[in-house]
Amino acid sequence: MNILAIGAHPDDIEFLCAATLAKYVRAGNRVFMCHLCTGDKGHFEIPPEELREIRDREAEKAAAVIGAKHLKLDFPDCELHYNLESVTRTVKVIRQARPDVIITHSPSDYMPDHVITSQVVFDSSFHATLPNFSAGGEPTSVIPPIYYMDTLAGVEFLPEEYVDVTETMEAKRQMLLCHQSQYQWLKKHDNIDTVEFIETMARMRGLQCGAKYAEGFRRCKVWGRNPTSRLLP
C-alpha cells in the first residue's frame, strides 16, 4: 500500500505516528511524510528563514531513518488557512502519493495549524478524485480512508484502534531526535523533554491495549471511507 501521513509541522508526524509508519515500512509498504507548514516560528533565537531551512533538512533526515519519501508545502507557521490555495496544493500532494491510507491530525487537536490541516486533508482527499478539480496530476481512483493520529498528550482523544509499536519505538526515537532545533525550543516553550514525552504517551496507549508501547488512532467515519478490513499495521 501507499501510506500518506500529513502533519502541520515538520516534527508532528514523528511525535504522533512515526512508530506506526516504521511498522508499515517493515511490512513492505511505501510511506510518504508531508508537512504543510515550514516550522519557521518554532525557536527563540533562530530567525524564520534560517529556521525554515534547518527544519526542512531535519524532516528529510527523519524520513530517511525509515526510508520514507519526504514531501512538503511551504506555508509559514500560523499562516495556514482553509482556502482554495491550501486545498489545491494538498490535492496535488495526494495525487502524487496516491495513498491507500491517509493519517493526519485529529480535528480536535490543540492548535490552529493542526486543526486546519485536518480539515484541509479531509476535503483535499475527496477533491483529488475529481477529474475537473484543477490541481495538476492525475485524479486518484479512490477516496482514501483517513485515520486521525493522537493529539498532543492525548487530550480529548480516545483511540478506537491501536498499533503495537514495541518493536519500532527505537525508530521513532531516532526520527524525533533528528529534529534537534526543536529539542530546546520545546523544553523552553512547552516544558517537555521530547523523548520522555513520546515514551510516556506510548506506554500509556500500550497499557490501554496490552502492549509495552502503542500508538492510538481514530477512523474518520463517513460514507465512502469505511474499509471492511484492518488497514493499520
N, CA and C of each residue as an Amber inpcrd file, in Angstrom:
protein
   699
   0.8370000  -1.1970000   0.0000000   0.0000000   0.0000000   0.0000000
   0.8720000   1.2470000   0.0000000   0.2590000   2.3450000  -0.3840000
   0.8560000   3.6670000  -0.2260000   0.2320000   4.3310000   0.9930000
   1.0700000   4.7650000   1.9180000   0.6130000   5.4070000   3.1410000
   1.0820000   6.8570000   3.1190000   0.1530000   7.7750000   3.2980000
   0.4970000   9.2020000   3.3140000   0.1630000   9.7810000   4.6870000
   1.1840000  10.2230000   5.3960000   0.9870000  10.9130000   6.6750000
   1.1830000  12.4030000   6.4390000   0.2010000  13.1970000   6.8460000
   0.2580000  14.6380000   6.6530000   0.1400000  15.3260000   8.0030000
   1.1750000  16.0680000   8.3670000   1.1750000  16.8320000   9.6070000
   1.2670000  18.3120000   9.3150000   1.0240000  19.1090000  10.3360000
   1.1320000  20.5530000  10.1570000   2.5900000  20.9900000  10.0820000
   3.4090000  20.5220000  11.0370000   4.7880000  20.9910000  11.1640000
   5.7700000  19.8330000  10.9780000   7.0350000  20.1260000  10.7260000
   7.9900000  19.0780000  10.3980000   8.1480000  17.9610000  11.4150000
   7.8430000  18.1720000  12.7090000   8.0340000  17.0930000  13.6830000
   6.7220000  16.4850000  14.1880000   5.5820000  16.9370000  13.7040000
   4.3110000  16.4450000  14.2370000   4.1050000  14.9560000  13.9660000
   4.4180000  14.5250000  12.7730000   4.2460000  13.1140000  12.4350000
   5.1420000  12.2450000  13.3010000   6.3740000  12.7160000  13.5210000
   7.3020000  11.9430000  14.3540000   6.7690000  11.7990000  15.7750000
   6.1990000  12.8540000  16.3130000   5.6110000  12.8060000  17.6490000
   4.4740000  11.7900000  17.7310000   3.6180000  11.7600000  16.7330000
   2.3020000  11.1570000  16.9000000   2.0880000   9.8250000  16.1950000
   2.8720000   9.5120000  15.1580000   2.6250000   8.2250000  14.4920000
   3.8470000   7.6160000  13.8370000   5.0480000   8.0800000  14.1870000
   6.2510000   7.6150000  13.4890000   6.4970000   6.1250000  13.6570000
   6.1960000   5.5830000  14.8330000   6.4410000   4.1530000  15.0470000
   5.5060000   3.3050000  14.1940000   4.2870000   3.7790000  13.9900000
   3.3580000   3.0870000  13.0920000   3.8560000   3.1500000  11.6520000
   4.3720000   4.3050000  11.2400000   4.9200000   4.4150000   9.8900000
   6.1050000   3.4690000   9.7030000   6.9420000   3.3690000  10.7210000
   8.0700000   2.4340000  10.6520000   7.5810000   0.9940000  10.4960000
   6.4920000   0.6800000  11.1640000   5.9260000  -0.6750000  11.0760000
   5.3480000  -0.9190000   9.6830000   4.7210000   0.0840000   9.1010000
   4.2520000  -0.0320000   7.7160000   5.4190000  -0.3550000   6.7750000
   6.5180000   0.3790000   6.9370000   7.6730000   0.1740000   6.0630000
   8.2230000  -1.2380000   6.2290000   8.3150000  -1.7120000   7.4570000
   8.8200000  -3.0690000   7.7050000   7.9720000  -4.1270000   7.0080000
   6.6890000  -3.8240000   6.8350000   5.7790000  -4.7740000   6.1940000
   5.7960000  -4.6410000   4.6650000   6.6250000  -3.7450000   4.1430000
   6.7800000  -3.6290000   2.7060000   5.9370000  -2.5610000   2.0380000
   5.3320000  -1.6650000   2.8220000   4.5230000  -0.5920000   2.2660000
   5.3710000   0.6410000   1.9700000   4.8580000   1.5130000   1.1160000
   5.5270000   2.7690000   0.7880000   4.9330000   3.8780000   1.6430000
   5.7970000   4.6580000   2.2720000   5.3380000   5.7010000   3.1870000
   5.8020000   7.0700000   2.6900000   4.8660000   8.0200000   2.6860000
   5.1410000   9.4150000   2.3540000   4.8520000  10.2530000   3.5980000
   5.7540000  11.1550000   3.9260000   5.5940000  12.0410000   5.0750000
   5.5870000  13.4820000   4.5730000   4.4780000  14.1770000   4.8040000
   4.3250000  15.5480000   4.2950000   3.9830000  16.4920000   5.4320000
   4.6100000  17.6600000   5.4610000   4.2210000  18.7090000   6.3950000
   3.7980000  19.9370000   5.5990000   2.6870000  20.5360000   6.0370000
   2.1260000  21.6730000   5.3020000   2.7990000  22.9880000   5.6610000
   3.2590000  23.1240000   6.9050000   3.8970000  24.3640000   7.3790000
   5.4070000  24.1730000   7.4900000   6.1160000  25.2750000   7.4770000
   7.5780000  25.2180000   7.4380000   8.2280000  25.0370000   8.8000000
   7.4960000  25.3270000   9.8760000   8.1110000  25.2780000  11.2000000
   8.9620000  26.5010000  11.5040000   8.7300000  27.5980000  10.7740000
   9.6360000  28.7460000  10.8670000   9.4550000  29.6060000  12.1120000
   8.4170000  29.3540000  12.9070000   8.1780000  30.1700000  14.1080000
   8.6650000  29.4890000  15.3880000   9.1500000  28.2600000  15.2980000
   9.4220000  27.4710000  16.4870000  10.8140000  27.6000000  17.0550000
  11.2360000  28.8070000  17.3990000  12.5420000  28.9850000  18.0490000
  12.6060000  30.3590000  18.6890000  13.4470000  30.4720000  19.7080000
  13.6230000  31.7640000  20.3720000  14.7090000  32.6120000  19.7190000
  15.7550000  31.9660000  19.1730000  16.8870000  32.7190000  18.6360000
  17.0110000  32.6800000  17.1170000  16.7090000  31.5570000  16.4840000
  16.9290000  31.4060000  15.0460000  15.8290000  32.1310000  14.2750000
  16.1760000  33.0170000  13.3440000  15.1590000  33.7620000  12.5900000
  14.3960000  32.8460000  11.6240000  13.1960000  33.2410000  11.2260000
  12.3120000  32.3520000  10.4720000  12.9070000  31.7510000   9.2060000
  13.5370000  32.5370000   8.3590000  14.0230000  31.9990000   7.0880000
  15.1240000  30.9650000   7.3060000  16.0180000  31.2300000   8.2490000
  17.0660000  30.2550000   8.5680000  16.4630000  29.0050000   9.1940000
  15.4990000  29.1980000  10.0870000  14.8740000  28.0600000  10.7550000
  14.1050000  27.1980000   9.7520000  13.4610000  27.8290000   8.7860000
  12.7360000  27.0800000   7.7450000  13.6510000  26.0850000   7.0580000
  14.8590000  26.5150000   6.6970000  15.8010000  25.6250000   6.0120000
  16.2870000  24.5240000   6.9300000  16.5550000  24.8660000   8.1880000
  17.0120000  23.8690000   9.1530000  15.9520000  22.7890000   9.3510000
  14.7260000  23.2160000   9.5240000  13.6620000  22.2560000   9.8150000
  13.3390000  21.3830000   8.6040000  13.5070000  21.9260000   7.4290000
  13.3090000  21.1150000   6.2280000  14.3590000  20.0110000   6.1500000
  15.6050000  20.3560000   6.4590000  16.6730000  19.3400000   6.4560000
  16.4120000  18.2890000   7.5380000  15.9350000  18.7260000   8.6940000
  15.6390000  17.7830000   9.7770000  14.5280000  16.8190000   9.3710000
  13.5070000  17.3320000   8.6990000  12.4110000  16.4710000   8.2570000
  12.8850000  15.4660000   7.2180000  13.7270000  15.8980000   6.3260000
  14.2950000  14.9950000   5.3190000  15.0900000  13.8800000   5.9920000
  15.8910000  14.2580000   6.9770000  16.7060000  13.2800000   7.6960000
  15.8330000  12.2900000   8.4690000  14.7660000  12.7850000   9.0880000
  13.8820000  11.9140000   9.8570000  13.1860000  10.9060000   8.9540000
  12.6910000  11.3500000   7.8020000  12.0340000  10.4360000   6.8720000
  12.9980000   9.3640000   6.3850000  14.2680000   9.7500000   6.2090000
  15.2690000   8.7990000   5.7220000  15.5400000   7.6750000   6.7120000
  15.2830000   7.8910000   7.9970000  15.5060000   6.8510000   9.0100000
  14.7370000   5.5900000   8.6560000  13.5240000   5.7470000   8.1260000
  12.7180000   4.5730000   7.7830000  12.5560000   4.3990000   6.2700000
  13.2420000   5.2220000   5.4970000  13.1300000   5.1100000   4.0470000
  11.8440000   5.6750000   3.4980000  11.2500000   6.6450000   4.1940000
  10.0230000   7.2880000   3.7200000  10.3590000   8.4150000   2.7460000
   9.4020000   8.7680000   1.9200000   9.5460000   9.8860000   0.9960000
   9.1080000  11.1620000   1.6920000   9.9540000  12.1790000   1.6540000
   9.6790000  13.4570000   2.3060000   9.0080000  14.4070000   1.3190000
   7.8150000  14.8720000   1.6680000   7.0920000  15.8460000   0.8650000
   6.8040000  17.0760000   1.7270000   6.5380000  18.2100000   1.0990000
   6.2990000  19.4150000   1.8940000   5.5120000  20.4380000   1.0950000
   4.7790000  21.2650000   1.8120000   4.2570000  22.5240000   1.3080000
   4.9120000  23.6100000   2.1450000   4.8950000  24.8230000   1.6780000
   5.7020000  25.8630000   2.3210000   4.8560000  26.9740000   2.9190000
   3.8080000  26.6210000   3.6510000   3.0430000  27.6400000   4.3470000
   3.7730000  28.0340000   5.6300000   4.0060000  29.3100000   5.8620000
   4.6150000  29.7100000   7.1330000   3.7300000  29.3040000   8.3040000
   4.3410000  29.0040000   9.4390000   3.5730000  28.6970000  10.6480000
   2.5810000  29.8240000  10.9290000   1.4150000  29.4440000  11.3920000
   0.3590000  30.3840000  11.7710000  -0.2280000  31.1410000  10.5850000
   0.1680000  30.7670000   9.3730000  -0.3730000  31.3930000   8.1730000
  -1.0230000  30.3650000   7.2500000  -1.2850000  29.1750000   7.7950000
  -2.0510000  28.1690000   7.0630000  -3.5340000  28.4550000   7.2850000
  -4.2620000  28.6320000   6.2180000  -5.6930000  28.9020000   6.3100000
  -6.4570000  27.8990000   5.4560000  -7.6950000  27.6620000   5.8440000
  -8.5310000  26.8320000   4.9900000  -9.0290000  27.7030000   3.8450000
  -8.4710000  27.4690000   2.6600000  -8.8850000  28.2290000   1.4840000
  -8.5490000  27.4160000   0.2390000  -8.8450000  27.9720000  -0.9060000
  -8.6330000  27.2400000  -2.1590000  -7.1610000  26.9140000  -2.3700000
  -6.2730000  27.8290000  -1.9860000  -4.8430000  27.5770000  -2.1930000
  -4.3710000  26.3720000  -1.3940000  -4.6980000  26.3150000  -0.1050000
  -4.2220000  25.2020000   0.7190000  -4.8210000  23.8760000   0.2570000
  -6.0860000  23.8910000  -0.1390000  -6.7250000  22.6640000  -0.6200000
  -6.1110000  22.2330000  -1.9520000  -5.9360000  23.1500000  -2.8700000
  -5.3960000  22.8070000  -4.1910000  -3.9900000  22.2310000  -4.0830000
  -3.1580000  22.8340000  -3.2640000  -1.7850000  22.3500000  -3.1360000
  -1.7400000  20.9990000  -2.4390000  -2.6570000  20.7570000  -1.5200000
  -2.7100000  19.4600000  -0.8570000  -3.2600000  18.3900000  -1.7880000
  -4.2140000  18.7530000  -2.6290000  -4.6970000  17.8170000  -3.6510000
  -3.5330000  17.3370000  -4.5150000  -2.6570000  18.2530000  -4.8840000
  -1.5100000  17.8830000  -5.7250000  -0.6170000  16.8730000  -5.0180000
  -0.4000000  17.0470000  -3.7150000   0.4010000  16.0910000  -2.9420000
  -0.2860000  14.7240000  -2.9130000  -1.5940000  14.7230000  -2.6980000
  -2.3270000  13.4570000  -2.6250000  -2.2910000  12.7410000  -3.9730000
  -2.4180000  13.4790000  -5.0410000  -2.3190000  12.8530000  -6.3690000
  -0.9210000  12.3160000  -6.6370000   0.0770000  12.9410000  -6.0580000
   1.4460000  12.4310000  -6.2110000   1.6420000  11.1350000  -5.4340000
   1.1650000  11.0960000  -4.1930000   1.3780000   9.9250000  -3.3420000
   0.3940000   8.7980000  -3.6420000  -0.8000000   9.1170000  -4.1330000
  -1.8360000   8.1430000  -4.4630000  -2.0550000   7.1670000  -3.3040000
  -2.4530000   7.6820000  -2.1520000  -2.4780000   6.8620000  -0.9390000
  -3.6670000   5.9030000  -0.8800000  -3.4090000   4.7420000  -0.2940000
  -4.4670000   3.8150000   0.1000000  -4.9890000   4.1790000   1.4820000
  -4.1410000   4.8410000   2.2690000  -4.4890000   5.2720000   3.6260000
  -3.8500000   6.6400000   3.8630000  -4.6000000   7.5340000   4.5060000
  -4.0450000   8.8180000   4.9440000  -4.1180000   8.8810000   6.4680000
  -3.0470000   9.3560000   7.0810000  -3.0090000   9.6120000   8.5200000
  -2.7680000  11.1000000   8.7120000  -3.5910000  11.7340000   9.5610000
  -3.4210000  13.1680000   9.7760000  -3.9040000  13.5460000  11.1740000
  -3.9250000  14.8480000  11.4470000  -4.2940000  15.3440000  12.7710000
  -5.7730000  15.1330000  13.0800000  -6.0430000  14.9800000  14.3470000
  -7.4180000  14.9650000  14.8240000  -8.0410000  16.3550000  14.6490000
  -9.3290000  16.4290000  14.3020000  -9.9840000  17.7410000  14.1940000
 -10.0540000  18.4900000  15.5210000  -9.7760000  17.8000000  16.6330000
  -9.8720000  18.4440000  17.9520000  -8.5050000  18.6370000  18.6050000
  -7.4630000  18.7720000  17.8030000  -6.1370000  18.9540000  18.3800000
  -5.9790000  20.3710000  18.9400000  -4.7830000  20.6430000  19.4910000
  -4.6550000  21.7800000  20.4060000  -4.3100000  23.1210000  19.7860000
  -3.8930000  23.1510000  18.5120000  -3.5050000  24.4490000  17.9640000
  -3.9870000  24.5980000  16.5320000  -4.1720000  25.8550000  16.0820000
  -4.8460000  26.0980000  14.8080000  -4.2380000  25.3910000  13.6050000
  -2.9190000  25.3850000  13.4680000  -2.3190000  24.7460000  12.2980000
  -2.7100000  23.2700000  12.2090000  -2.7980000  22.5890000  13.3580000
  -3.1840000  21.1810000  13.3680000  -4.6380000  21.0100000  12.9350000
  -5.5120000  21.8270000  13.4990000  -6.9460000  21.7190000  13.2140000
  -7.2220000  22.0370000  11.7430000  -6.5790000  23.0610000  11.2220000
  -6.7690000  23.4310000   9.8190000  -6.2250000  22.3450000   8.8980000
  -5.0810000  21.7750000   9.2460000  -4.5250000  20.6710000   8.4640000
  -5.5300000  19.5350000   8.3540000  -6.1690000  19.1960000   9.4660000
  -7.1530000  18.1170000   9.4620000  -8.2780000  18.3990000   8.4690000
  -8.7960000  19.5980000   8.4820000  -9.8890000  19.9590000   7.5740000
  -9.4310000  19.9870000   6.1230000  -8.2580000  20.5500000   5.8800000
  -7.7210000  20.6180000   4.5230000  -7.5350000  19.2140000   3.9560000
  -6.9970000  18.3060000   4.7640000  -6.7550000  16.9350000   4.3020000
  -8.0670000  16.2180000   3.9950000  -9.0680000  16.3880000   4.8610000
 -10.3560000  15.7420000   4.6240000 -10.9320000  16.1620000   3.2740000
 -10.9610000  17.4500000   3.0240000 -11.5520000  17.9390000   1.7780000
 -10.6820000  17.6010000   0.5710000  -9.3810000  17.7650000   0.7160000
  -8.4790000  17.5350000  -0.4140000  -8.4730000  16.0830000  -0.8620000
  -8.6060000  15.1690000   0.0750000  -8.5740000  13.7530000  -0.2900000
  -9.8010000  13.3530000  -1.0920000 -10.9030000  14.0950000  -0.9350000
 -12.0690000  13.8800000  -1.7900000 -11.8740000  14.5770000  -3.1370000
 -11.4630000  15.8320000  -3.0940000 -11.3070000  16.6080000  -4.3270000
 -10.2780000  15.9850000  -5.2630000  -9.2980000  15.2710000  -4.7030000
  -8.2460000  14.6560000  -5.5270000  -8.8090000  13.6430000  -6.5120000
 -10.0150000  13.1190000  -6.2420000 -10.6300000  12.1220000  -7.1280000
 -11.3930000  12.7550000  -8.2790000 -11.5690000  14.0630000  -8.2490000
 -12.4360000  14.7290000  -9.2130000 -11.6320000  15.1730000 -10.4430000
 -11.9080000  14.6090000 -11.6040000 -11.1430000  14.9710000 -12.8040000
 -11.2030000  16.4590000 -13.1260000 -12.3050000  17.0960000 -12.7940000
 -12.4570000  18.5110000 -13.1360000 -11.9520000  19.4620000 -12.0580000
 -11.3550000  18.9190000 -10.9890000 -10.7340000  19.7930000  -9.9900000
  -9.2920000  20.0180000 -10.4220000  -8.9870000  21.2270000 -10.7970000
  -7.6920000  21.5440000 -11.3950000  -6.6420000  21.7810000 -10.3170000
  -5.6960000  20.8290000 -10.2350000  -4.5950000  20.9750000  -9.2770000
  -3.3140000  20.3530000  -9.8050000  -3.3600000  19.8550000 -11.0190000
  -2.2090000  19.1520000 -11.5520000  -2.2390000  17.6900000 -11.1500000
  -1.6370000  16.8530000 -11.9530000  -1.5890000  15.4330000 -11.6550000
  -2.8690000  14.7140000 -12.0540000  -2.7680000  13.3980000 -12.1360000
  -3.9210000  12.5770000 -12.4860000  -4.8170000  12.3910000 -11.2720000
  -6.1350000  12.4640000 -11.4460000  -7.0300000  12.2430000 -10.3100000
  -6.8560000  10.8430000  -9.7260000  -6.9950000  10.7290000  -8.4370000
  -6.8940000   9.4320000  -7.7920000  -8.1740000   8.6400000  -8.0340000
  -8.0760000   7.3120000  -7.8960000  -9.2020000   6.4520000  -8.2420000
 -10.0900000   6.1080000  -7.0640000  -9.6040000   6.3250000  -5.8340000
 -10.4040000   6.0070000  -4.6480000 -10.3350000   7.1620000  -3.6500000
 -11.3990000   7.2780000  -2.8530000 -11.3920000   8.2150000  -1.7330000
 -10.7670000   7.4730000  -0.5600000  -9.5780000   7.8400000  -0.1150000
  -8.8680000   7.0040000   0.8570000  -9.4450000   7.1010000   2.2600000
  -9.4410000   6.0000000   3.0000000  -9.7590000   6.0720000   4.4250000
  -8.7820000   7.0090000   5.1290000  -9.2780000   7.7260000   6.1230000
  -8.4440000   8.6250000   6.9250000  -8.4180000   8.1110000   8.3560000
  -7.2300000   8.0620000   8.9270000  -7.0630000   7.7500000  10.3480000
  -6.4870000   8.9760000  11.0330000  -7.1380000   9.3900000  12.0990000
  -6.6500000  10.5230000  12.8730000  -5.6680000  10.0300000  13.9150000
  -4.4790000  10.6240000  13.9370000  -3.4830000  10.2570000  14.9310000
  -3.7900000  10.9650000  16.2430000  -3.1160000  10.5330000  17.2790000
  -3.3480000  11.0330000  18.6290000  -3.1660000  12.5440000  18.6930000
  -3.7450000  13.1470000  19.7070000  -3.4830000  14.5550000  19.9900000
  -2.2550000  14.6520000  20.8910000  -1.7090000  15.8460000  20.9990000
  -0.5970000  16.0510000  21.9230000  -1.0560000  15.7630000  23.3430000
  -0.3830000  14.8140000  23.9950000  -0.6820000  14.3690000  25.3570000
  -2.0050000  13.6160000  25.4580000  -2.6150000  13.3060000  24.3120000
  -3.8260000  12.5020000  24.3250000  -5.0710000  13.2080000  24.8310000
  -5.0370000  14.5370000  24.9020000  -6.1700000  15.2810000  25.4460000
  -7.3660000  15.2020000  24.4860000  -8.5360000  14.8530000  25.0060000
  -9.7670000  14.7560000  24.2260000  -9.6470000  13.7620000  23.0730000
  -8.8900000  12.6840000  23.2940000  -8.7230000  11.6880000  22.2390000
  -8.7850000  10.2990000  22.8560000  -9.8140000   9.5490000  22.5150000
  -9.9420000   8.1700000  22.9550000  -9.7590000   7.2750000  21.7370000
  -8.6450000   6.5530000  21.6600000  -8.3930000   5.7250000  20.4730000
  -9.4550000   4.6510000  20.2800000  -9.7260000   4.3690000  19.0190000
 -10.5950000   3.2520000  18.6500000  -9.7890000   2.0760000  18.1150000
  -8.5910000   2.3670000  17.6190000  -7.6840000   1.3220000  17.1430000
  -6.2860000   1.6190000  17.6630000  -5.5560000   0.5490000  17.9110000
  -4.2050000   0.6670000  18.4410000  -3.2300000  -0.0820000  17.5340000
  -2.0040000   0.3980000  17.5160000  -0.9170000  -0.3000000  16.8280000
   0.1640000  -0.5940000  17.8550000   0.5060000  -1.8650000  18.0010000
   1.5970000  -2.2650000  18.8870000   2.9040000  -1.8520000  18.2180000
   3.5950000  -0.8910000  18.8190000   4.8180000  -0.3570000  18.2060000
   6.0530000  -0.6800000  19.0570000   5.9500000  -1.7150000  19.8590000
   7.0630000  -2.0810000  20.7400000   8.3520000  -2.2670000  19.9510000
   8.2530000  -2.8980000  18.7880000   9.4540000  -3.2170000  18.0120000
   9.9530000  -2.0370000  17.1800000   9.1740000  -0.9600000  17.0720000
   9.5940000   0.1690000  16.2400000   9.7440000   1.4680000  17.0320000
   9.7000000   1.3650000  18.3670000   9.8700000   2.5740000  19.1820000
  11.2470000   3.1930000  19.0150000  12.2570000   2.3780000  18.8190000
  13.5950000   2.9370000  18.6530000  13.6830000   3.7690000  17.3850000
  13.0340000   3.3230000  16.3250000  12.9980000   4.1170000  15.0950000
  12.2950000   5.4490000  15.3450000  11.2260000   5.4320000  16.1300000
  10.5140000   6.6680000  16.4670000  11.4300000   7.6240000  17.2210000
  12.1840000   7.1080000  18.1830000  13.1150000   7.9560000  18.9340000
  14.1380000   8.5840000  17.9930000  14.7030000   7.7630000  17.1060000
  15.7160000   8.2640000  16.1810000  15.1430000   9.3390000  15.2660000
  13.9270000   9.1260000  14.8050000  13.2960000  10.1160000  13.9230000
  13.0610000  11.4250000  14.6500000  12.5580000  11.3520000  15.8680000
  12.2870000  12.5730000  16.6130000  13.5700000  13.3250000  16.9400000
  14.6330000  12.6000000  17.2360000  15.9000000  13.2500000  17.5800000
  16.5750000  13.8950000  16.3700000  16.0810000  13.6070000  15.1790000
  16.5780000  14.3340000  14.0060000  16.1730000  15.8050000  14.0730000
  15.1340000  16.1060000  14.8410000  14.6310000  17.4780000  14.9380000
  15.2990000  18.1970000  16.1120000  16.5940000  18.3660000  16.0080000
  17.3560000  18.9480000  17.1090000  17.0000000  20.4140000  17.3530000
  16.5830000  21.1340000  16.3190000  16.2330000  22.5430000  16.5260000
  15.0450000  22.6860000  17.4650000  14.2350000  21.6270000  17.5600000
  13.0350000  21.7000000  18.3750000  13.2500000  21.2320000  19.8140000
  14.3350000  20.5450000  20.0490000  14.5350000  19.9520000  21.3750000
  14.5710000  21.0310000  22.4590000  15.4050000  22.0480000  22.2650000
  15.5000000  23.1170000  23.2550000  14.2680000  24.0240000  23.2240000
  13.7240000  24.2660000  22.0280000  12.5240000  25.0950000  21.9060000
  11.3730000  24.5230000  22.7230000  11.1520000  23.2240000  22.6010000
  10.0300000  22.6140000  23.3100000  10.2810000  22.5440000  24.8170000
  11.5370000  22.4440000  25.2020000  11.8480000  22.4910000  26.6340000
  11.5170000  23.8700000  27.1960000  11.8620000  24.9150000  26.4540000
  11.6450000  26.2750000  26.9450000  10.1950000  26.7160000  26.7900000
   9.6140000  26.4290000  25.6480000   8.2720000  26.9380000  25.3440000
   7.1690000  26.0980000  25.9750000   7.3600000  24.7590000  25.9910000
   6.2970000  23.8600000  26.4520000   6.6850000  23.0200000  27.6670000
   7.9330000  23.1820000  28.1200000   8.3900000  22.4720000  29.3130000
   8.3020000  20.9540000  29.1700000   8.6770000  20.4380000  28.0040000
   8.6880000  18.9910000  27.8110000  10.0250000  18.5340000  27.2420000
  10.4260000  17.3450000  27.6350000  11.5300000  16.6330000  27.0020000
  10.8960000  15.7300000  25.9490000  11.2510000  15.9180000  24.6890000
  10.5210000  15.2550000  23.6090000  10.5800000  13.7350000  23.6880000
  11.7440000  13.1770000  23.9820000  11.8540000  11.7160000  24.0320000
  11.0670000  11.1600000  25.2120000  11.1780000  11.8060000  26.3540000
  10.3950000  11.3810000  27.5210000   8.9030000  11.4780000  27.2260000
   8.5170000  12.5180000  26.5170000   7.1170000  12.7440000  26.1640000
   6.5660000  11.6010000  25.3210000   7.2680000  11.2360000  24.2390000
   6.7410000  10.1920000  23.3520000   6.7470000   8.8280000  24.0320000
   7.7260000   8.5830000  24.9030000   7.7660000   7.3030000  25.6040000
   6.6110000   7.1930000  26.6030000   6.3140000   8.2880000  27.2930000
   5.1930000   8.2880000  28.2390000   3.8780000   8.0400000  27.5140000
   3.6880000   8.7170000  26.3880000   2.4610000   8.5300000  25.6160000
   2.3340000   7.1020000  25.0980000   3.4220000   6.5620000  24.5840000
   3.3790000   5.2050000  24.0320000   3.1520000   4.1620000  25.1190000
   3.7000000   4.4040000  26.2970000   3.4410000   3.4860000  27.4100000
   1.9790000   3.5500000  27.8360000   1.4150000   4.7760000  27.8950000
   0.0180000   4.9240000  28.2740000  -0.8960000   4.2140000  27.2830000
  -0.6910000   4.4350000  25.9800000  -1.5200000   3.7650000  24.9830000
  -1.2740000   2.2600000  25.0120000  -0.0510000   1.8640000  25.3150000
   0.2370000   0.4420000  25.4440000  -0.5210000  -0.2040000  26.5930000
  -0.6120000   0.4970000  27.7250000  -1.3750000  -0.0130000  28.8600000
  -2.8380000  -0.2310000  28.4920000  -3.3490000   0.6130000  27.6050000
  -4.7550000   0.5060000  27.2280000  -5.0530000  -0.7010000  26.3440000
  -4.0350000  -1.2080000  25.6630000  -4.2920000  -2.2950000  24.7110000
  -3.4550000  -3.5430000  24.9650000  -2.7100000  -3.5640000  26.0680000
  -1.9600000  -4.7670000  26.4170000  -0.6300000  -4.9110000  25.7160000
  -0.0430000  -3.8040000  25.2800000   1.2760000  -3.8220000  24.6560000
   2.2380000  -3.0110000  25.5060000   3.5300000  -3.1970000  25.2800000
   4.5040000  -2.3730000  26.0060000   4.4220000  -0.9330000  25.5200000
   4.4070000  -0.7560000  24.1930000   4.2760000   0.5600000  23.5930000
   3.2270000   0.4910000  22.4820000   2.4140000   1.5200000  22.3590000
   1.4050000   1.5550000  21.3020000   1.1410000   2.9860000  20.8640000
   0.5890000   3.1130000  19.6730000   0.0720000   4.3910000  19.1840000
  -1.4130000   4.2130000  18.8900000  -2.1940000   5.2590000  19.1880000
  -3.6420000   5.1720000  19.0530000  -4.1680000   6.0040000  17.8980000
  -5.2910000   5.5410000  17.3300000  -5.8880000   6.1930000  16.1650000
  -7.4080000   6.1350000  16.2440000  -8.0380000   7.0590000  15.5500000
  -9.4780000   7.0380000  15.3240000  -9.7200000   7.1330000  13.8220000
 -10.6990000   6.3930000  13.3380000 -11.0110000   6.4170000  11.9170000
 -12.0400000   7.4860000  11.6130000 -11.8830000   8.1500000  10.4940000
 -12.8800000   9.0940000  10.0010000 -14.0590000   8.2940000   9.4560000
 -15.1930000   8.3790000  10.1310000 -16.3350000   7.5190000   9.8110000
 -17.3490000   8.2710000   8.9510000 -17.1560000   8.1990000   7.6660000
 -18.1050000   8.7840000   6.7270000 -18.2790000   7.8190000   5.5550000
 -19.3950000   7.9730000   4.8800000 -19.6600000   7.1210000   3.7270000
 -18.5350000   7.2280000   2.6970000 -18.1700000   6.0930000   2.1380000
 -17.1340000   6.0630000   1.1130000 -15.7370000   5.8550000   1.6390000
 -15.5830000   5.8950000   2.9670000 -14.2400000   5.7270000   3.5410000
 -14.2210000   4.6200000   4.5970000 -15.1720000   3.7210000   4.5520000
 -15.2770000   2.6780000   5.5680000 -14.7100000   1.3590000   5.0630000
 -13.4790000   1.0270000   5.4350000 -12.8780000  -0.2270000   4.9590000
 -13.5110000  -1.4400000   5.6560000 -13.4910000  -2.5680000   4.9820000
 -14.0160000  -3.8090000   5.5630000 -12.9100000  -4.6280000   6.2060000
 -11.6660000  -4.2040000   6.0460000 -10.5480000  -4.9100000   6.6670000
  -9.6570000  -3.9070000   7.3790000  -8.8320000  -4.4280000   8.2860000
  -7.9190000  -3.5600000   9.0330000  -6.8190000  -3.0480000   8.1090000
  -6.5910000  -1.7550000   8.1280000  -5.5770000  -1.1510000   7.2950000
  -4.3650000  -0.6710000   8.0850000  -4.5140000  -0.5210000   9.3920000
  -3.3610000  -0.1830000  10.2240000  -2.5040000  -1.4290000  10.4020000
  -1.1950000  -1.2530000  10.5790000  -0.3130000  -2.4440000  10.6320000
  -0.4540000  -3.2140000  11.9610000
